[in-house]
Amino acid sequence: MVEFTQGIFTAAKNVYKSNKGSILRTIVYTIGHFAIAIIVLMSIADVSFSVALTDAIVEPLANAVWYFLLDKFWASKVSKS
């Protein structure tokens, strides 16, 4: 079991190292999206804080995955100088 756990941490560390820029941008984007979604939902849709919070967490997490994939695709297509 220890080897399995170490393997997971090693794999995660390698993924982080090779995708550090995309992961950090994704995290910043996601945090901002949480705040924006709560404010917009409470202001425009007139929903309770708990409903806005739930939507603000679930929907941006799906968007974060989408953004990460998009960013990886985009970065692979842009020539590096």
LUMPAZA-569240 format. One record per atom (N, C-alpha, C): residue in three letters; x, y, z; residue number from 1. Coordinates in Angstrom, 1 decimal. Layout:
// residues N
   residu        x        y        z   num
      ALA        X        Y        Z   NUM
...
//
This chain:
// residues 81
   residu        x        y        z   num
      MET      0.8     -1.2      0.0     1
      MET      0.0      0.0      0.0     1
      MET      0.9      1.3      0.0     1
      VAL      2.0      1.2      0.7     2
      VAL      2.9      2.4      0.7     2
      VAL      3.4      2.7     -0.7     2
      GLU      3.8      1.7     -1.4     3
      GLU      4.3      1.9     -2.8     3
      GLU      3.2      2.6     -3.6     3
      PHE      2.0      2.1     -3.5     4
      PHE      0.9      2.7     -4.2     4
      PHE      0.7      4.2     -3.9     4
      THR      0.7      4.5     -2.6     5
      THR      0.5      5.9     -2.2     5
      THR      1.7      6.7     -2.7     5
      GLN      2.9      6.2     -2.6     6
      GLN      4.0      7.0     -3.1     6
      GLN      3.9      7.2     -4.6     6
      GLY      3.4      6.2     -5.3     7
      GLY      3.3      6.3     -6.7     7
      GLY      2.3      7.4     -7.1     7
      ILE      1.2      7.4     -6.3     8
      ILE      0.2      8.5     -6.6     8
      ILE      0.8      9.9     -6.4     8
      PHE      1.5     10.0     -5.3     9
      PHE      2.1     11.3     -5.0     9
      PHE      3.2     11.7     -6.0     9
      THR      3.9     10.7     -6.5    10
      THR      4.9     11.0     -7.5    10
      THR      4.3     11.4     -8.8    10
      ALA      3.2     10.7     -9.2    11
      ALA      2.5     11.0    -10.4    11
      ALA      1.9     12.4    -10.3    11
      ALA      1.3     12.7     -9.2    12
      ALA      0.7     14.0     -9.0    12
      ALA      1.7     15.1     -9.1    12
      LYS      2.9     14.9     -8.5    13
      LYS      4.0     15.8     -8.5    13
      LYS      4.4     16.0    -10.0    13
      ASN      4.5     15.0    -10.7    14
      ASN      5.0     15.1    -12.1    14
      ASN      3.9     15.8    -13.0    14
      VAL      2.7     15.6    -12.7    15
      VAL      1.6     16.3    -13.5    15
      VAL      1.7     17.8    -13.1    15
      TYR      1.8     18.1    -11.8    16
      TYR      1.9     19.5    -11.4    16
      TYR      3.1     20.2    -12.1    16
      LYS      4.3     19.5    -12.1    17
      LYS      5.5     20.1    -12.6    17
      LYS      5.3     20.4    -14.1    17
      SER      4.7     19.5    -14.8    18
      SER      4.6     19.6    -16.3    18
      SER      3.5     20.5    -16.7    18
      ASN      2.6     20.9    -15.7    19
      ASN      1.4     21.7    -16.0    19
      ASN      1.2     22.9    -15.1    19
      LYS      2.3     23.3    -14.4    20
      LYS      2.2     24.3    -13.4    20
      LYS      1.5     25.6    -13.8    20
      GLY      1.9     26.1    -14.9    21
      GLY      1.2     27.4    -15.4    21
      GLY     -0.3     27.2    -15.6    21
      SER     -0.6     26.1    -16.3    22
      SER     -2.1     25.9    -16.5    22
      SER     -2.8     25.7    -15.3    22
      ILE     -2.3     24.9    -14.3    23
      ILE     -3.0     24.6    -13.1    23
      ILE     -3.1     25.9    -12.3    23
      LEU     -2.1     26.7    -12.2    24
      LEU     -2.2     28.0    -11.4    24
      LEU     -3.3     28.9    -12.0    24
      ARG     -3.2     29.1    -13.3    25
      ARG     -4.2     29.9    -14.0    25
      ARG     -5.6     29.4    -13.8    25
      THR     -5.8     28.1    -13.8    26
      THR     -7.1     27.4    -13.6    26
      THR     -7.6     27.7    -12.2    26
      ILE     -6.7     27.6    -11.2    27
      ILE     -7.1     27.9     -9.8    27
      ILE     -7.6     29.3     -9.6    27
      VAL     -6.8     30.3    -10.1    28
      VAL     -7.2     31.7    -10.0    28
      VAL     -8.5     31.9    -10.7    28
      TYR     -8.7     31.4    -11.9    29
      TYR     -9.9     31.6    -12.7    29
      TYR    -11.1     31.0    -11.9    29
      THR    -10.9     29.8    -11.3    30
      THR    -12.0     29.2    -10.6    30
      THR    -12.4     29.9     -9.3    30
      ILE    -11.5     30.5     -8.6    31
      ILE    -11.8     31.3     -7.4    31
      ILE    -12.6     32.5     -7.8    31
      GLY    -12.1     33.2     -8.8    32
      GLY    -12.8     34.4     -9.3    32
      GLY    -14.2     34.0     -9.8    32
      HIS    -14.4     32.9    -10.4    33
      HIS    -15.7     32.5    -10.9    33
      HIS    -16.6     32.2     -9.8    33
      PHE    -16.1     31.6     -8.7    34
      PHE    -17.0     31.4     -7.5    34
      PHE    -17.6     32.7     -7.0    34
      ALA    -16.8     33.7     -6.8    35
      ALA    -17.2     35.0     -6.3    35
      ALA    -18.2     35.7     -7.3    35
      ILE    -17.8     35.7     -8.6    36
      ILE    -18.7     36.3     -9.6    36
      ILE    -20.1     35.6     -9.6    36
      ALA    -20.1     34.3     -9.6    37
      ALA    -21.3     33.5     -9.7    37
      ALA    -22.2     33.8     -8.6    37
      ILE    -21.7     33.9     -7.4    38
      ILE    -22.5     34.2     -6.2    38
      ILE    -23.1     35.5     -6.3    38
      ILE    -22.3     36.5     -6.6    39
      ILE    -22.8     37.9     -6.7    39
      ILE    -23.9     38.0     -7.8    39
      VAL    -23.6     37.5     -9.0    40
      VAL    -24.6     37.6    -10.1    40
      VAL    -25.9     36.8     -9.7    40
      LEU    -25.8     35.6     -9.2    41
      LEU    -27.0     34.9     -8.9    41
      LEU    -27.9     35.6     -7.8    41
      MET    -27.2     36.1     -6.8    42
      MET    -28.0     36.7     -5.8    42
      MET    -28.6     38.0     -6.2    42
      SER    -27.9     38.7     -7.1    43
      SER    -28.4     40.0     -7.6    43
      SER    -29.5     39.9     -8.7    43
      ILE    -29.2     39.0     -9.7    44
      ILE    -30.1     38.9    -10.8    44
      ILE    -31.2     37.9    -10.6    44
      ALA    -30.9     36.7    -10.2    45
      ALA    -31.9     35.7    -10.0    45
      ALA    -32.6     35.7     -8.7    45
      ASP    -32.1     36.6     -7.8    46
      ASP    -32.7     36.7     -6.5    46
      ASP    -32.9     35.4     -5.8    46
      VAL    -31.8     34.6     -5.7    47
      VAL    -31.8     33.3     -5.0    47
      VAL    -31.1     33.5     -3.7    47
      SER    -31.3     32.5     -2.8    48
      SER    -30.7     32.6     -1.5    48
      SER    -29.2     32.3     -1.6    48
      PHE    -28.5     32.7     -0.6    49
      PHE    -27.0     32.5     -0.6    49
      PHE    -26.6     31.1     -0.7    49
      SER    -27.3     30.2     -0.1    50
      SER    -27.0     28.7     -0.1    50
      SER    -27.2     28.2     -1.6    50
      VAL    -28.2     28.6     -2.2    51
      VAL    -28.4     28.2     -3.6    51
      VAL    -27.3     28.8     -4.5    51
      ALA    -27.1     30.1     -4.3    52
      ALA    -26.0     30.7     -5.1    52
      ALA    -24.7     30.0     -4.9    52
      LEU    -24.4     29.7     -3.6    53
      LEU    -23.1     29.1     -3.3    53
      LEU    -23.0     27.7     -3.9    53
      THR    -24.1     26.9     -3.9    54
      THR    -24.0     25.6     -4.5    54
      THR    -23.8     25.7     -6.0    54
      ASP    -24.5     26.6     -6.7    55
      ASP    -24.3     26.7     -8.1    55
      ASP    -22.9     27.3     -8.4    55
      ALA    -22.5     28.2     -7.5    56
      ALA    -21.2     28.9     -7.7    56
      ALA    -20.0     27.9     -7.5    56
      ILE    -20.2     26.8     -6.8    57
      ILE    -19.2     25.8     -6.7    57
      ILE    -19.2     24.7     -7.8    57
      VAL    -20.4     24.2     -8.0    58
      VAL    -20.5     23.1     -9.0    58
      VAL    -20.2     23.5    -10.4    58
      GLU    -20.8     24.6    -10.8    59
      GLU    -20.7     25.0    -12.2    59
      GLU    -19.2     25.4    -12.5    59
      PRO    -18.5     26.2    -11.7    60
      PRO    -17.2     26.6    -12.0    60
      PRO    -16.2     25.4    -12.0    60
      LEU    -16.5     24.4    -11.2    61
      LEU    -15.6     23.2    -11.2    61
      LEU    -15.7     22.5    -12.5    61
      ALA    -16.9     22.4    -13.1    62
      ALA    -17.0     21.9    -14.5    62
      ALA    -16.3     22.8    -15.5    62
      ASN    -16.4     24.1    -15.3    63
      ASN    -15.7     25.1    -16.2    63
      ASN    -14.2     25.0    -16.0    63
      ALA    -13.7     24.7    -14.8    64
      ALA    -12.3     24.6    -14.5    64
      ALA    -11.7     23.5    -15.3    64
      VAL    -12.4     22.4    -15.3    65
      VAL    -11.9     21.2    -16.1    65
      VAL    -11.9     21.6    -17.6    65
      TRP    -12.9     22.2    -18.1    66
      TRP    -13.0     22.7    -19.5    66
      TRP    -11.9     23.7    -19.8    66
      TYR    -11.6     24.6    -18.9    67
      TYR    -10.6     25.6    -19.1    67
      TYR     -9.2     25.0    -19.2    67
      PHE     -8.9     24.1    -18.3    68
      PHE     -7.7     23.4    -18.2    68
      PHE     -7.4     22.7    -19.6    68
      LEU     -8.4     21.9    -20.0    69
      LEU     -8.3     21.2    -21.3    69
      LEU     -8.1     22.2    -22.5    69
      LEU     -8.9     23.3    -22.5    70
      LEU     -8.7     24.3    -23.5    70
      LEU     -7.3     24.9    -23.5    70
      ASP     -6.9     25.3    -22.3    71
      ASP     -5.5     25.9    -22.1    71
      ASP     -4.4     25.0    -22.6    71
      LYS     -4.5     23.7    -22.3    72
      LYS     -3.5     22.7    -22.7    72
      LYS     -3.5     22.6    -24.3    72
      PHE     -4.7     22.5    -24.9    73
      PHE     -4.8     22.5    -26.3    73
      PHE     -4.3     23.7    -26.9    73
      TRP     -4.7     24.9    -26.4    74
      TRP     -4.2     26.2    -27.0    74
      TRP     -2.7     26.3    -26.9    74
      ALA     -2.2     26.0    -25.7    75
      ALA     -0.7     26.1    -25.6    75
      ALA      0.0     25.1    -26.5    75
      SER     -0.5     24.0    -26.8    76
      SER      0.1     23.1    -27.7    76
      SER      0.1     23.6    -29.2    76
      LYS     -0.8     24.5    -29.5    77
      LYS     -0.9     25.0    -30.9    77
      LYS     -0.2     26.3    -31.1    77
      VAL      0.1     27.0    -30.0    78
      VAL      0.8     28.3    -30.2    78
      VAL      2.3     28.0    -30.2    78
      SER      3.0     28.6    -31.2    79
      SER      4.4     28.3    -31.3    79
      SER      5.2     29.0    -30.2    79
      LYS      6.1     28.3    -29.7    80
      LYS      6.9     28.9    -28.6    80
      LYS      8.2     29.5    -29.1    80
      SER      8.4     30.8    -28.7    81
      SER      9.5     31.5    -29.2    81
      SER     10.7     31.4    -28.3    81
//
